[in-house]
């Protein structure tokens, strides 16, 4: 496992700080068209306004608030 692994739960706690009275709710789940990377959109209502953050899953299983870099062109030699 990657030592830099970051779970979605730890990011939600860090960025949205949900509580029992003001929980964070999943509003959308899907995949990006370009590279099929997964994303989760979460929302938390606080003081009459909504905070929305989209988290993206990277190839190593970690979640971040930025999308994974697209794969560049590659070549392989056949034997």
FENDAJO-V127693 format. One line per field, one symbol per residue. ss: DSSP state (a for helix, b for strand, c for the rest). Layout:
BEGIN
ss = ???
END
This chain:
BEGIN
ss = cccccccaaaaaaaaaccccccccbbbbbbbccccccbbbbbbbbbccbbbbbbbbbcccccbbccccccccccccccc
END
